[in-house]
């Protein structure tokens, strides 16, 4: 039996995956329910790994598009962020992310089905 030796990138990816599995949205649910009291709000949840030095920049860019998306930092050390995107803004959001990928590290690591109502 040989044990696999993981690169530092693979180790970071495993750590991010484990963090996602442990997260379960407990504090983020409370934040979002406070911000958006409407029960009919339709959002798409995306989780990204971004360059840690660019988290604030990404947050400010998304906030500039008022009402399109809300970014929450899950783990600033790993660059793990969660973005809730209004279902009607998915195409615009994806265009912005594709453009930003040319300038910085943005890696999609998880998402929920489109048009899922936020509980």
C-alpha positions in Angstrom: 0.0 0.0 0.0 1.4 3.4 -1.0 0.1 6.6 0.5 -0.5 9.5 -1.8 1.6 12.6 -1.2 -0.5 15.7 -1.9 0.9 18.9 -3.3 0.2 22.1 -1.2 -2.5 23.1 -3.7 -4.2 19.7 -3.3 -3.9 20.1 0.5 -5.5 23.5 0.3 -8.2 22.2 -1.9 -8.9 19.4 0.5 -9.0 21.9 3.4 -11.5 24.1 1.5 -13.6 21.1 0.7 -13.7 20.0 4.4 -14.5 23.6 5.4 -17.5 23.6 3.0 -18.7 20.3 4.4 -18.5 21.7 7.9 -20.0 25.1 7.2 -23.7 24.2 6.8 -24.7 27.9 6.5 -25.7 28.4 10.2 -24.5 32.0 10.7 -24.9 32.9 7.0 -28.6 31.9 7.1 -29.2 34.3 10.0 -27.4 37.1 8.2 -29.3 36.6 5.0 -32.7 36.2 6.6 -32.1 39.5 8.4 -31.1 41.3 5.2 -33.8 39.8 3.0 -37.1 39.4 4.8 -39.1 38.4 1.7 -39.9 34.7 1.5 -40.1 34.8 -2.3 -36.5 35.8 -2.8 -34.9 33.6 -5.5 -31.2 33.3 -5.3 -28.4 31.1 -6.6 -25.6 30.2 -4.2 -22.1 30.0 -5.5 -18.9 29.2 -3.6 -15.6 30.4 -4.9 -11.9 30.3 -3.9 -10.3 33.6 -4.6 -6.9 35.3 -4.1 -7.0 36.3 -0.4 -5.7 39.7 -1.3 -8.6 40.3 -3.7 -11.6 39.4 -1.5 -12.4 43.0 -0.7 -12.0 44.1 -4.3 -14.4 41.4 -5.4 -16.9 42.4 -2.7 -16.8 46.0 -3.8 -17.2 45.2 -7.4 -20.3 43.1 -6.7 -21.7 45.8 -4.4 -21.4 48.3 -7.2 -24.0 46.3 -9.1 -26.8 47.1 -6.6 -29.0 44.2 -5.8 -27.3 41.7 -8.1 -25.3 39.7 -5.5 -24.2 39.5 -1.9 -20.7 38.2 -1.0 -19.8 36.7 2.4 -16.3 35.6 3.3 -16.4 32.1 4.8 -12.6 31.8 5.4 -10.3 34.8 4.7 -7.2 32.7 5.1 -8.2 30.3 2.4 -9.9 32.8 0.2 -13.2 31.0 0.5 -16.3 33.2 -0.3 -19.9 32.5 -0.8 -22.0 34.6 -3.2 -25.8 34.7 -3.4 -26.9 35.9 -6.8 -30.4 37.2 -7.7 -31.8 34.6 -10.1 -32.6 37.3 -12.7 -28.9 38.5 -12.7 -27.1 35.2 -13.3 -26.0 35.9 -16.9 -24.6 39.4 -15.9 -22.9 37.9 -12.8 -21.2 35.2 -14.9 -20.0 37.8 -17.4 -18.5 39.9 -14.6 -16.8 36.8 -13.0 -15.4 35.7 -16.4 -13.9 39.1 -16.9 -12.4 39.2 -13.4 -10.9 35.8 -13.9 -8.5 37.4 -16.5 -7.1 39.6 -13.7 -7.3 37.4 -10.6 -7.8 33.9 -9.2 -11.5 33.0 -9.0 -12.3 29.3 -8.8 -15.8 28.0 -8.6 -15.9 25.3 -6.0 -19.6 24.8 -5.4 -23.1 25.9 -6.3 -26.8 25.3 -5.6 -29.4 24.8 -8.3 -30.7 27.9 -10.0 -34.0 29.4 -8.9 -33.8 27.8 -5.5 -35.7 29.8 -2.9 -33.7 30.9 0.0 -35.3 29.5 3.1 
